[in-house]
Structure formats: structure tokens, C-alpha cells
Amino acid sequence: MAFVSRFSRNGSRTPSRRAPDDTSRHSILSVFELERLLYTGKTTCNHADEVWPGLYLGDQDIAANRRELARLGITHILNASHSKWRGGAEYYEGTGICYLGIEAHDSPTFDMSPYFEPAADFIHTALNRSRGRILVHCAVGVSRSATLVLAYLMIYHRLTLVEAIKTVKDHRGIIPNRGFLRQLVVLDNSLQLKHRS
């Protein structure tokens, strides 16, 4: 149970919500304020870090290491830098790993938002599978893949953007580019409006 307690104070699989007076229950923060938040706390990264139960955020090195993937029990891989990847789904043939590739570019002008829902659905499907574990990665595992993990936490677990950032930052240093942060702010706004109605 030590594993679960890292993610939740009350021992459940889902992290507990913060008190309403906590700074994470806010009017939407600016991109500058979000960047300041991202530069606080944990700034180091391993090749893969578990940021949510069964959800690993990592780099292309771990994605290429089939032995390490097997040791971690990875059943699904979401690659946010598919165009830079030398393998694809065929690289994992015979491993039992289900693969989804997204050709995203780590550029502030790249629109990641069309991938928020499909990526969140893929992550959710992986984690709902018995013993499902997913690696979400890009080249370094701090911008493109982190953006998709934040969107997943917001869409499926109703975390605000600040709550999602704090949850991931407890386990891995991340820094989505400014364009991605702006797109996540738009998602945050739309989800907050949807949850209020």
C-alpha cells in the first residue's frame, strides 16, 4: 500500500481533492504564472517517472528499451513524437504493447488541442485494463507528452490545470512550451464551464 499512499492521503486510487481555499482552486492563472509554478518543486527526471498510478511519463530512451518496459509492466505506449520515432507499432510486435503515435511538434505554434481527447481516451482505456500501465513519452518527456498527461488528468479526473501540474510535478519535472500552456488554459476554462453547468 506504500505505492498508493504516494498518490493519495486517504489510501484510495484517486488523489484527494484539495480544500476549496487552496490556491489550486483559482481563477485561471496566466501563462507566466503557470511557468513560475512549473519552475518550482521537482525539476529532475528519470527516463520514466510514475506520475499517476499506472501512468508513466518518460523519454524516447525508455520507449526504446523493451527490457525495461517489460520490467515496468507497460501495456500501452502513447508516443507524442511519432514523426521522430524510428519504430512505431511494429517496434513492439510480440511484446503485447498497444501503441498510439501522435505526430506533434514541440513548437508554441503547434496546435496540440485536437489530440487532447483521443490521447486522454487512450490513457483512460489503458489504465482501466486489468494491470494496465501506460508510458506516455516524447523526445525528453517534459513538454509534448507532459501536455497530454495534464490534459488527461483534467478531462478524466476533473483536476484544474494547476492541480494537474502540481500532481505531475510531485513526481517529475515538466515544462510544456507556452503555446501548449495556452491551449491547456483554454481546456481548463471549457472544462470548468462544463462542470458548472
C-alpha positions as YAML, in Angstrom:
chain: A
units: angstrom
residues:
- id: 1
  name: MET
  ca: [0.00, 0.00, 0.00]
- id: 2
  name: ALA
  ca: [3.00, 2.31, 0.15]
- id: 3
  name: PHE
  ca: [2.63, 2.86, -3.61]
- id: 4
  name: VAL
  ca: [-0.95, 4.09, -3.33]
- id: 5
  name: SER
  ca: [-0.19, 6.35, -0.38]
- id: 6
  name: ARG
  ca: [2.29, 8.26, -2.52]
- id: 7
  name: PHE
  ca: [-0.61, 9.39, -4.67]
- id: 8
  name: SER
  ca: [-3.34, 9.78, -2.07]
- id: 9
  name: ARG
  ca: [-3.59, 10.76, 1.56]
- id: 10
  name: ASN
  ca: [-6.74, 8.73, 2.10]
- id: 11
  name: GLY
  ca: [-5.41, 5.50, 0.59]
- id: 12
  name: SER
  ca: [-7.75, 5.49, -2.42]
- id: 13
  name: ARG
  ca: [-6.51, 5.12, -6.01]
- id: 14
  name: THR
  ca: [-7.64, 8.63, -6.88]
- id: 15
  name: PRO
  ca: [-5.78, 11.56, -5.32]
- id: 16
  name: SER
  ca: [-7.91, 13.51, -2.87]
- id: 17
  name: ARG
  ca: [-9.19, 16.93, -3.84]
- id: 18
  name: ARG
  ca: [-7.62, 19.94, -2.22]
- id: 19
  name: ALA
  ca: [-9.60, 22.19, 0.07]
- id: 20
  name: PRO
  ca: [-11.55, 24.92, -1.74]
- id: 21
  name: ASP
  ca: [-9.44, 27.64, -0.11]
- id: 22
  name: ASP
  ca: [-6.23, 26.16, -1.57]
- id: 23
  name: THR
  ca: [-4.52, 28.23, -4.26]
- id: 24
  name: SER
  ca: [-5.24, 25.49, -6.82]
- id: 25
  name: ARG
  ca: [-8.93, 26.49, -6.73]
- id: 26
  name: HIS
  ca: [-8.37, 29.74, -8.56]
- id: 27
  name: SER
  ca: [-9.45, 31.90, -11.31]
- id: 28
  name: ILE
  ca: [-7.32, 30.86, -14.28]
- id: 29
  name: LEU
  ca: [-3.64, 31.73, -13.93]
- id: 30
  name: SER
  ca: [-1.71, 33.47, -16.68]
- id: 31
  name: VAL
  ca: [0.87, 31.58, -18.73]
- id: 32
  name: PHE
  ca: [3.61, 33.50, -16.88]
- id: 33
  name: GLU
  ca: [2.20, 32.38, -13.51]
- id: 34
  name: LEU
  ca: [1.95, 28.80, -14.76]
- id: 35
  name: GLU
  ca: [5.57, 28.90, -15.88]
- id: 36
  name: ARG
  ca: [6.60, 30.13, -12.43]
- id: 37
  name: LEU
  ca: [4.69, 27.20, -10.91]
- id: 38
  name: LEU
  ca: [6.41, 24.77, -13.31]
- id: 39
  name: TYR
  ca: [9.85, 26.01, -12.24]
- id: 40
  name: THR
  ca: [9.15, 25.23, -8.58]
- id: 41
  name: GLY
  ca: [9.36, 21.85, -6.88]
- id: 42
  name: LYS
  ca: [10.79, 18.78, -8.58]
- id: 43
  name: THR
  ca: [12.88, 19.63, -11.63]
- id: 44
  name: THR
  ca: [14.68, 16.33, -12.20]
- id: 45
  name: CYS
  ca: [13.57, 13.50, -14.43]
- id: 46
  name: ASN
  ca: [14.40, 9.83, -14.82]
- id: 47
  name: HIS
  ca: [13.93, 8.09, -18.15]
- id: 48
  name: ALA
  ca: [10.41, 7.35, -16.82]
- id: 49
  name: ASP
  ca: [8.58, 8.58, -13.73]
- id: 50
  name: GLU
  ca: [5.23, 7.30, -12.44]
- id: 51
  name: VAL
  ca: [3.14, 10.47, -12.15]
- id: 52
  name: TRP
  ca: [-0.25, 8.81, -11.51]
- id: 53
  name: PRO
  ca: [-0.99, 5.17, -10.59]
- id: 54
  name: GLY
  ca: [0.00, 3.11, -13.63]
- id: 55
  name: LEU
  ca: [0.83, 6.21, -15.71]
- id: 56
  name: TYR
  ca: [4.47, 6.81, -16.58]
- id: 57
  name: LEU
  ca: [5.83, 9.94, -18.22]
- id: 58
  name: GLY
  ca: [9.13, 9.45, -19.98]
- id: 59
  name: ASP
  ca: [11.57, 9.96, -22.82]
- id: 60
  name: GLN
  ca: [12.41, 8.15, -26.06]
- id: 61
  name: ASP
  ca: [15.25, 6.21, -24.41]
- id: 62
  name: ILE
  ca: [12.88, 4.29, -22.13]
- id: 63
  name: ALA
  ca: [10.47, 3.80, -25.05]
- id: 64
  name: ALA
  ca: [13.26, 2.06, -26.99]
- id: 65
  name: ASN
  ca: [14.22, -0.22, -24.08]
- id: 66
  name: ARG
  ca: [11.92, -3.23, -24.39]
- id: 67
  name: ARG
  ca: [13.53, -4.98, -21.41]
- id: 68
  name: GLU
  ca: [12.85, -2.00, -19.13]
- id: 69
  name: LEU
  ca: [9.31, -1.65, -20.47]
- id: 70
  name: ALA
  ca: [8.69, -5.30, -19.57]
- id: 71
  name: ARG
  ca: [10.16, -4.74, -16.09]
- id: 72
  name: LEU
  ca: [7.77, -1.81, -15.55]
- id: 73
  name: GLY
  ca: [4.84, -3.89, -16.86]
- id: 74
  name: ILE
  ca: [3.99, -1.38, -19.61]
- id: 75
  name: THR
  ca: [0.96, -2.50, -21.63]
- id: 76
  name: HIS
  ca: [0.37, 0.69, -23.67]
- id: 77
  name: ILE
  ca: [2.56, 3.38, -25.18]
- id: 78
  name: LEU
  ca: [1.46, 6.82, -26.30]
- id: 79
  name: ASN
  ca: [4.21, 8.49, -28.33]
- id: 80
  name: ALA
  ca: [3.76, 12.25, -28.74]
- id: 81
  name: SER
  ca: [6.77, 12.49, -31.09]
- id: 82
  name: HIS
  ca: [5.81, 9.77, -33.56]
- id: 83
  name: SER
  ca: [7.38, 11.53, -36.57]
- id: 84
  name: LYS
  ca: [10.80, 11.43, -34.84]
- id: 85
  name: TRP
  ca: [10.44, 7.78, -33.75]
- id: 86
  name: ARG
  ca: [12.36, 5.13, -35.63]
- id: 87
  name: GLY
  ca: [9.93, 2.33, -34.85]
- id: 88
  name: GLY
  ca: [6.23, 2.76, -34.35]
- id: 89
  name: ALA
  ca: [3.77, -0.03, -33.61]
- id: 90
  name: GLU
  ca: [5.91, -2.62, -35.43]
- id: 91
  name: TYR
  ca: [8.77, -1.99, -32.98]
- id: 92
  name: TYR
  ca: [6.61, -3.52, -30.20]
- id: 93
  name: GLU
  ca: [5.39, -6.58, -32.14]
- id: 94
  name: GLY
  ca: [5.41, -9.65, -29.93]
- id: 95
  name: THR
  ca: [5.56, -7.62, -26.70]
- id: 96
  name: GLY
  ca: [1.80, -7.30, -26.17]
- id: 97
  name: ILE
  ca: [2.15, -3.50, -26.04]
- id: 98
  name: CYS
  ca: [-0.64, -1.44, -27.62]
- id: 99
  name: TYR
  ca: [0.82, 1.63, -29.39]
- id: 100
  name: LEU
  ca: [-0.59, 5.02, -30.40]
- id: 101
  name: GLY
  ca: [1.59, 7.58, -32.17]
- id: 102
  name: ILE
  ca: [0.88, 11.30, -32.46]
- id: 103
  name: GLU
  ca: [2.96, 13.47, -34.78]
- id: 104
  name: ALA
  ca: [3.26, 16.52, -32.54]
- id: 105
  name: HIS
  ca: [5.95, 19.18, -32.79]
- id: 106
  name: ASP
  ca: [7.37, 20.88, -29.70]
- id: 107
  name: SER
  ca: [6.63, 24.33, -31.02]
- id: 108
  name: PRO
  ca: [4.48, 27.06, -29.42]
- id: 109
  name: THR
  ca: [2.66, 27.38, -32.76]
- id: 110
  name: PHE
  ca: [1.72, 23.68, -32.96]
- id: 111
  name: ASP
  ca: [-1.94, 23.03, -32.06]
- id: 112
  name: MET
  ca: [-1.93, 20.08, -29.65]
- id: 113
  name: SER
  ca: [-5.58, 20.59, -28.63]
- id: 114
  name: PRO
  ca: [-7.12, 18.25, -31.29]
- id: 115
  name: TYR
  ca: [-5.16, 15.41, -29.61]
- id: 116
  name: PHE
  ca: [-6.31, 16.11, -26.03]
- id: 117
  name: GLU
  ca: [-9.46, 13.94, -26.19]
- id: 118
  name: PRO
  ca: [-8.07, 11.00, -28.23]
- id: 119
  name: ALA
  ca: [-4.93, 10.84, -26.06]
- id: 120
  name: ALA
  ca: [-6.97, 11.06, -22.85]
- id: 121
  name: ASP
  ca: [-9.26, 8.27, -24.11]
- id: 122
  name: PHE
  ca: [-6.25, 6.06, -24.93]
- id: 123
  name: ILE
  ca: [-4.69, 6.66, -21.50]
- id: 124
  name: HIS
  ca: [-8.02, 6.01, -19.78]
- id: 125
  name: THR
  ca: [-8.54, 2.76, -21.71]
- id: 126
  name: ALA
  ca: [-5.02, 1.60, -20.78]
- id: 127
  name: LEU
  ca: [-5.47, 2.33, -17.08]
- id: 128
  name: ASN
  ca: [-8.89, 0.66, -16.96]
- id: 129
  name: ARG
  ca: [-7.45, -2.58, -18.30]
- id: 130
  name: SER
  ca: [-6.54, -5.18, -15.68]
- id: 131
  name: ARG
  ca: [-2.90, -4.49, -14.72]
- id: 132
  name: GLY
  ca: [-2.79, -1.78, -17.39]
- id: 133
  name: ARG
  ca: [0.23, 0.50, -17.32]
- id: 134
  name: ILE
  ca: [0.98, 3.18, -19.87]
- id: 135
  name: LEU
  ca: [4.08, 5.09, -20.87]
- id: 136
  name: VAL
  ca: [3.42, 8.50, -22.39]
- id: 137
  name: HIS
  ca: [6.58, 9.82, -23.99]
- id: 138
  name: CYS
  ca: [8.11, 12.22, -26.46]
- id: 139
  name: ALA
  ca: [11.79, 13.01, -27.03]
- id: 140
  name: VAL
  ca: [12.62, 14.22, -23.50]
- id: 141
  name: GLY
  ca: [9.30, 13.74, -21.69]
- id: 142
  name: VAL
  ca: [8.75, 17.26, -20.41]
- id: 143
  name: SER
  ca: [6.66, 19.18, -22.98]
- id: 144
  name: ARG
  ca: [4.58, 17.29, -25.58]
- id: 145
  name: SER
  ca: [3.96, 14.16, -23.53]
- id: 146
  name: ALA
  ca: [3.53, 16.18, -20.33]
- id: 147
  name: THR
  ca: [0.87, 18.29, -22.05]
- id: 148
  name: LEU
  ca: [-1.12, 15.18, -22.97]
- id: 149
  name: VAL
  ca: [-0.83, 13.79, -19.42]
- id: 150
  name: LEU
  ca: [-2.05, 17.10, -17.96]
- id: 151
  name: ALA
  ca: [-5.00, 17.10, -20.37]
- id: 152
  name: TYR
  ca: [-5.86, 13.53, -19.34]
- id: 153
  name: LEU
  ca: [-5.89, 14.44, -15.63]
- id: 154
  name: MET
  ca: [-8.10, 17.43, -16.37]
- id: 155
  name: ILE
  ca: [-10.54, 15.58, -18.66]
- id: 156
  name: TYR
  ca: [-10.91, 12.30, -16.76]
- id: 157
  name: HIS
  ca: [-10.18, 13.28, -13.17]
- id: 158
  name: ARG
  ca: [-11.62, 16.81, -13.16]
- id: 159
  name: LEU
  ca: [-8.41, 18.36, -11.90]
- id: 160
  name: THR
  ca: [-7.88, 22.01, -12.67]
- id: 161
  name: LEU
  ca: [-4.78, 22.81, -14.68]
- id: 162
  name: VAL
  ca: [-2.95, 23.95, -11.53]
- id: 163
  name: GLU
  ca: [-3.96, 20.76, -9.68]
- id: 164
  name: ALA
  ca: [-2.80, 18.64, -12.63]
- id: 165
  name: ILE
  ca: [0.54, 20.46, -12.79]
- id: 166
  name: LYS
  ca: [1.10, 20.05, -9.05]
- id: 167
  name: THR
  ca: [0.19, 16.35, -9.24]
- id: 168
  name: VAL
  ca: [2.69, 15.65, -12.02]
- id: 169
  name: LYS
  ca: [5.36, 17.99, -10.58]
- id: 170
  name: ASP
  ca: [5.37, 15.93, -7.36]
- id: 171
  name: HIS
  ca: [6.95, 13.14, -9.42]
- id: 172
  name: ARG
  ca: [8.65, 14.66, -12.49]
- id: 173
  name: GLY
  ca: [9.98, 17.99, -13.66]
- id: 174
  name: ILE
  ca: [7.94, 19.20, -16.65]
- id: 175
  name: ILE
  ca: [7.85, 22.35, -18.76]
- id: 176
  name: PRO
  ca: [5.27, 22.42, -21.58]
- id: 177
  name: ASN
  ca: [6.01, 25.22, -24.05]
- id: 178
  name: ARG
  ca: [3.98, 28.45, -23.89]
- id: 179
  name: GLY
  ca: [1.73, 27.51, -26.78]
- id: 180
  name: PHE
  ca: [0.79, 24.24, -25.09]
- id: 181
  name: LEU
  ca: [0.18, 26.07, -21.80]
- id: 182
  name: ARG
  ca: [-2.18, 28.49, -23.56]
- id: 183
  name: GLN
  ca: [-4.07, 25.54, -25.07]
- id: 184
  name: LEU
  ca: [-4.31, 23.89, -21.63]
- id: 185
  name: VAL
  ca: [-5.68, 27.15, -20.19]
- id: 186
  name: VAL
  ca: [-8.41, 27.09, -22.86]
- id: 187
  name: LEU
  ca: [-9.16, 23.45, -21.98]
- id: 188
  name: ASP
  ca: [-9.25, 24.35, -18.28]
- id: 189
  name: ASN
  ca: [-11.73, 27.16, -18.94]
- id: 190
  name: SER
  ca: [-14.02, 24.98, -21.06]
- id: 191
  name: LEU
  ca: [-13.96, 22.10, -18.57]
- id: 192
  name: GLN
  ca: [-14.71, 24.42, -15.64]
- id: 193
  name: LEU
  ca: [-17.70, 25.86, -17.53]
- id: 194
  name: LYS
  ca: [-18.89, 22.36, -18.44]
- id: 195
  name: HIS
  ca: [-18.62, 21.12, -14.84]
- id: 196
  name: ARG
  ca: [-20.54, 24.13, -13.53]
- id: 197
  name: SER
  ca: [-23.48, 23.60, -15.89]
...
